[in-house]
């Protein structure tokens, strides 16, 4: 399916979504958000897709929310149409039963950074930069940044970024844990695809259950979260993939997982 603001394509087990608004530095508009949501739902149904990768190309990941549309937000209804739409998309990224990766080159700002924060893995290239710039225009992050950022980099680092509104470089983003992996310039997408090629050899149910356990468990107290893990491990031990995985290990061969 052709989209207005993104490009999509499958490369082996990776489903790649590329922001495609170069004249707007890949700003996230209503249409972009809707296009991305539709593409993610499509990828979620494809059994040969093991993970979803976001990229903005070689020069910019995303400059953030489309401010021309954000300026039109003057009521609760307007806010839901814009910020609510974005938050529902980012919740989708966190709950879809496949790993979601961001391959970041260039600017990754405010709404674009907030989208990256909702991904499971972030790969940043040298030369990329990161910021939530809301304090510069007298607003507050609207795509979940005040909540996801401190959960990933810690409260003090998050406050520092949110108060200043200044970009940090890829090395600093890697140091504080905002990005998981640091690559040479132009290599982030290649590294993301390399990771997905490894995921392709892992049990798809294992990846889905691990993501769900971590995502939901982080919202619980530890005892409740361990109960959730206990339920999931007992469930997965009854699957065909578990039997295949253990048999393959004992027989010293590659497992052939079927997601069952």
N, C-alpha and C positions, 0 to 999 in steps of 0.2 A: 504494500500500500504506500502511495506517495503522500508525504506530509508537507505542509506549508512552511514549517519553521525548523524541521529537523531532517536529518538523513538517517536511515536505518539500513543495517546489513548484517548478515551472519557470516562469521569467519570461523569455521569449525564449530566448537562448542560455545563460542562467544557471540552474543548478540550485541552489536555496537550501535549506540544511539549517539549521533553527532549533532550538537547544536549548530544551526545553520542560519544565523542572522548576522553575517559579518559586518554589515553596515551599522548594526546596533551593538556591536561587540557581544553578540549572543545574549542580549538582555532577555529576561524571562517575561514574556507577555502572557496574556490570557491564552492565546492560541498555542504558544509554546508549551505551556503547562498542560493543556488539553491533549496536544500531540504526544507529549512524553507519556502521559498517563495511558493513552491508548496503546502506544508502542510497548510499554512495560507489561500491560495486560496481555498483549499478543505474545510477547516472549515467554510469559509465565506458562502459557499453554503448550509450548513447543517442547516435546520430550527430548529432542537432540540439542537443546540449548541448556548449557550447564550454568551460565552466569551472564549477567548484563553489565556492559561497560558504558559509562558516559564519557564523552570527550567533546572538546570544543574545537579540535583541530590543533595546528601547530603554534598559533599566536595568542589565543585567548580561550579560557574555559568559559567563563561567563562574567560579565560586568555587574550582574545583579538583576534586581527586578526592573522592569520597564517603567521608568519614572513618569513617562507621559501618561501611563495608565494609573500608576499609583497616585498621581496628583488628583485624579478624578474621585478618589475615595473620600467621601464626605458624610457617610452615614454607615450604620451597622450593616445595612443591606449591601452597600458598596463594598464594605470591608470583607464580607463573606464571599462576594463574587470574586475578589482578588486574593486577599490573604487566606481566606478559608479554602479556596480552590488550591492554593499552593500547599497549605498544610495537609490537605487530604492526599495530595500527590506524594509528599514526603513520607506520610504514614504508609502509603502503598509501598514505597521503596523499602521501608523497614519491615514490612510484613510479608512481602512476596517470598515464596519458598525457594528462592535462588539467591546466591551471592550477588551483590550489586557493588561495582567498583567504579571509582572516578579516576580517570587518567588526565592529569592536569598539566597544562602548559600555559604560561602567561598569566594574565589576571584571573583571579578567582575571588570575586568581591561580593560582599553582602549576600543578596539572594542566591548568587551562584555558589558562594562559600557555604551558605546554609543548606543548599541542595547536596553539596559534597559531604557535609556533616551527617546527612541522613543515609549516605552510602555506607556499606559495611567495611570497605577497604578504600583508602585514598592513596594514590601514587602520584607524587609531585615531581616534576622535572626541575633541575637547576634553572634559575631564571624565572620561575613562577612566583607569584606573590599572593598574599591572603589578607583579607580584612573584612570586618563588618563595620561599615562607615556611617551607620545611622546617626551617631552623635554629631557628625559634621553637618547634617541637615535638620537637626532638631527632632529626630524621631527615635524609634526603638526598633530593633530587629523584628521583622514580622513573619518570618518563615521558620520560627522555632529556634533561632540562633541563641537566644538567652538561656535556653534549656539544654540544647545539645552540646553547645560549645563547652560549658563547664563540666559536663559529664565526660567529655573526651580529653580536655587539656587541664582540668582542675579549675577550681573557683578563682584563684588568684590570677592565673594566666588569662582566664576568660575576662575577668574584670579589667585587666590591663588592656586587652584588645578592644573591649567594648567602650571603655572610657576614652581612649586615645583616638580610635577610629583610623589609625594609621596602618598601612600595609606592613606585614612582616615577610621576610624572604623565605625561600624554600628550606634553607638550612635551619632557621629558627623554627619554622613550622614543624620540621622533622624532630627537632630537639624537644619540643613541648608535646609532641604526640598528635598534632593536628593531622599530619600525613604519616602513614605507616611506612612508606618506602620513598627513598629519594633516588632519582635517576639522573643521568645526563640529559641535557636539553634535547628534546625531540624523541626521547626514548620511553615516555610514560605509557603510551598505548601499547608499545611492544612488550613492556614489562607486565602490563595488565593482562594481555593475551597469554603471556607465558604462565602467569598464575592460573588463569582459567584452564590452560592445557593440563595443569596438575590437578585442579579440581575435577577435571573430566575423568580422572583415574580413581577418584574417591566415590564413596557411596552417596548418591543424590539424597537419599533419605537422611543419611548422617549429616550432610551439610544443612539440610532444611531444619532438622531437629535441633542441631547445635545453634543455628541462628535464632530459632524461636526460643530456645532455653535462655540464651544470653540476653536477647532483647527484652523478653518478658521478665526474666529473673532480675534484671537490673532495676525494675520498678517495684520489686518486692523486698520484704525483709529476708534475711539469709535462710532462715528455717523454711519459710514458704517456698523460696526459690529452690532449695534442695529437694523439697517434696515434689516440685515440678520436674526437676531433673530425674528423680526416682521414677516418676510416672512415665517419662519419655524413654528412659533406658529400658524399662520393662516392656514398653510397647515395641521398641525397635528390635529387641531380642527375639521377637516372634516373627520377624520378617524374613522373606527369602534372601534379601541382600545380606543380612547378618550371617545366615548359614553359608552363603557363597563366599563371603569375605573371610570367614574363619577357615573354611575348607581350602581356599586359595592360599592362605598364609601357611597352613600346615603342609600343603602340597608344593609350596615354593613356586607358585605361578601367579600370574596377574589375575585379579578378580574380574569377573564379568557381571557388573551390577546392572539390574533392570529397573530399579526404583520401585521394587515390590517387596 
